[in-house]
Amino acid sequence: MNPHALPDLDAFWMPFTANRQFKAQPRLLVAAEGMHYTSHDGRQILDGVAGLWCVNAGHGRRPIVEAVQRQIAELDYAPTFNMGHPLPFEFARRLVEHTPGDLNHVFFTNSGSESVDTALKIALAYHRARGEGQRTRFIGRERGYHGVGFGGISVGGIASNRKYFGNLLSGIDHLPHTLLPENRFSRGLPEHGLQLADELERIVALHDASNIAAVIVEPVAGSAGVILPPKGYLQRLRQLCDKHGILLIFDEVITGFGRLGAPFAAQYFDVQPDMITSAKGLTNGCVPMGAVFVREHIHDAFMHGPEGLIELFHGYTYSGHPLACAAGLAALDIYQEEGLFTRAASLASPWEEALHALKSLPHVVDIRNLGLIGAVELAPKPGAAVTRAFEVFQRCYERGVLVRVTGDTLAFSPPLIIESGHIDQLFTTLRDVLQEMA
Ligand SMILES: Cc1ncc(COP(=O)(O)O)c(C=O)c1O
C-alpha cells in the first residue's frame, strides 16, 4: 500500500488523547486486515489490542463487509420507536442463544456507555414497577470503568474521569478495588481479596438494603489496567446481592464475545448476573452498537398495565440500526463457525507463559492475565507517573506492534484469531523495548 499523506489534524478534537502531543507526532492507521493494521507510512502493525478491545474476529472480515454493503443498499435506516424492521428481532433472538441463564431480552444501544446508562435506568424502573421505588442507590467499584455518560462516570471509579465533571449522580457508593500487592505476578485469578466483596455488607448496613437498586462491576476491569477478581469474589457478590434483593449488573463491554474463552464472563465464572451490558465485540467493532441483556423477571415486571402504553420511556434513534444488526449477525456467524467464543480458552496457557516470561525485565512490577487478556505494570518514573508506559507504547508502535497503555500499565487484548507466531512477536517486541529502556 502506498504511504498516505497526512491530513490537516487541527479540527478533530480527539477523545482520551493528549491532542497536542499526538498532533506533533501522529500515528494514523489507514487500512486493516486480519491481525494487522497498515500505518499511514506504509508499515504493518500487529494489533495487540483488537483495536480497542472490540475487533474480536480480526480485521476486514469479508462476510461482515458484504453484509453491511448489502444492508445499506436494501434498507439504510428504519426507526424502532413504534415501528420495526426484521433485523433487530432476528439479532436479539440469535444473541440470547449465547447468553447465560434467562438473560433472554435485549435492549439495543449504540455504545458501552449507553448500555451502562440503559442498565442503570432499567434497574431503577424495575424496582419502581414492583413497588420498591425507594431502591435508587447504586454501588460501583473503585477503579471501575463504565464509559463516559453521567451514569457511567458516577458508578465508575477512575478519578480523572470524574473529577472535572461536577457532582455526578447522587446516591452512589463504591466497593474497594481488588488490585492487591500480595497478588503480584499471580497467574490467572488471584488468591487474596475475597473478603473485599464483604464490603457490600458495610454499605448495606449504612443505607439499608431497601434503598439499594443495583451493584455494577466489570467481571474483569480493563480500563484501569486489567484488574482481576480474586477467586470466589464474584460468586460472593452474587450471594450478597441475592440476600439483599439487589440487582447485579455485569459490565461485559470488554469481556463479552469470547475474551475469556466463553461467550460471556458470566459463563466463565459461572455467576448469573441480572443484566449484562455489552458493546464492542457485538459487531466486531465494525458498526457502533451496544446491547443490554436482561433477565426474564426484570423484563416481565414491565409488561403490565394497559397494552397501548409504552412500558419503558427510553431508547435511541439508532437502537437496532439495520447496519449494526447486519454487522452483528455476520460477526456472530463468524464467532460460531470459527469457534471464537471458546478459542481464548485453548490459547490462555501459552499466552500466560509468554506474558509471565517478562517478569524479570527492567521496571516490571506486576503481570496479570486471564483468557486472552494480559497486563504488564511498570514502576512509574519518579515524579513522572504514566510517562514510562507511554514511551513503551510509542516504541512498540515504531517497531510494528500496537499495545494499549493505561496509567503505568500496558494492556493486551488481541483479536481472538491470534496465532502463536503473533504472540511471540508481541512479547518479543515488548521485551526488546523494555531492555532498551533499562
Ligand atoms: C467495561 C466498559 N464499560 C463501558 C465502556 C464504554 O464503552 P464505549 O466506549 O463504547 O462507550 C467501556 C469501554 O472501554 C468498558 O471497557
The ligand as an SDF file (V2000), in Angstrom:
LIG
                    3D

 16 16  0  0  0  0  0  0  0  0999 V2000
  -16.2680   -2.0500   30.9060 C   0  0  0  0  0  0  0  0  0  0  0  0
  -16.6010   -0.9310   29.9810 C   0  0  0  0  0  0  0  0  0  0  0  0
  -17.7880   -0.3420   30.0680 N   0  0  0  0  0  0  0  0  0  0  0  0
  -18.1500    0.6590   29.2440 C   0  0  0  0  0  0  0  0  0  0  0  0
  -17.2880    1.1010   28.2750 C   0  0  0  0  0  0  0  0  0  0  0  0
  -17.6900    2.2330   27.3880 C   0  0  0  0  0  0  0  0  0  0  0  0
  -17.8940    1.8190   26.0930 O   0  0  0  0  0  0  0  0  0  0  0  0
  -17.9720    2.8960   24.9220 P   0  0  0  0  0  0  0  0  0  0  0  0
  -16.6220    3.4900   24.7730 O   0  0  0  0  0  0  0  0  0  0  0  0
  -18.4310    2.0870   23.7440 O   0  0  0  0  0  0  0  0  0  0  0  0
  -18.9970    3.9020   25.3340 O   0  0  0  0  0  0  0  0  0  0  0  0
  -16.0290    0.5090   28.1380 C   0  0  0  0  0  0  0  0  0  0  0  0
  -15.0800    0.9640   27.1090 C   0  0  0  0  0  0  0  0  0  0  0  0
  -13.9270    0.5980   27.0710 O   0  0  0  0  0  0  0  0  0  0  0  0
  -15.6710   -0.5250   29.0230 C   0  0  0  0  0  0  0  0  0  0  0  0
  -14.4510   -1.1120   28.9640 O   0  0  0  0  0  0  0  0  0  0  0  0
  1  2  1  0
  2  3  1  0
  2 15  2  0
  3  4  2  0
  4  5  1  0
  5  6  1  0
  5 12  2  0
  6  7  1  0
  7  8  1  0
  8  9  2  0
  8 10  1  0
  8 11  1  0
 12 13  1  0
 12 15  1  0
 13 14  2  0
 15 16  1  0
M  END
$$$$
